[in-house]
Amino acid sequence: MPISVRRVKITDLNEMQQTNLSCLAENYHMWFWLYHYLIYPASSHCAVDSLNHILGYVLSKMDDDSRRKNPNEPLHALMTSVAVYNGYRKLGLAKQLMLSSQRENQLCYKAEYVLLHVRETNRAGHLLYENSLGYVKNQVCKEYYVDGEDAWSMKLVLPKTEAQLAEEAAKKAASSQPRKPKKGGRR
């Protein structure tokens, strides 16, 4: 059965929420899913079978709060939730979902890095994020989850795209150009 990863559509949200309820202890109200989709439609992705049934998803958005508090804060994305049904785990779907979301957050919203939280006891999550995707542990967030479990805050700095490198080079070249004197000025 072919499986594909694609951007989330608004019609996917109910099924994504059901996937979340089936797979994870951290659950969200529908307004939360809608907010992610309506404000950042390119951020979240789902894995679907040939009948378009959701097998897994990543719910993601840009971090608005940090930017409001500190306008100089680099743009970054938050991976809010990742879930794959048990029968489809160990197929690399979570990795594909994460990579798709990271790429879209960078290309569409100019994210420079990505943050996520993972339960201290989630061994599979730690292996995926650290070993497969290159995330680095930042700090422990005490009692982060409703049940009191701690979380690791993890960060991935995204490699610059060719467009970003070209833009930086153009800015650098423009700033190193000598300024032309204004015409009609004092002599």
Secondary structure by P-SEA (a helix, b strand, c coil): cbbbbbcccccaaaaaaaaaaacccccccaaaaaaaaaaccccbbbbbccccccccbbbbbccaaaaaaccccccccccccccccccccccaaaaaaaaaaaaaaaaacccccccccccccaaaaaaaaccccccccccccccccccbbbbbbbbbbccccaaaaaaaaaaaaaaaccccccccccc
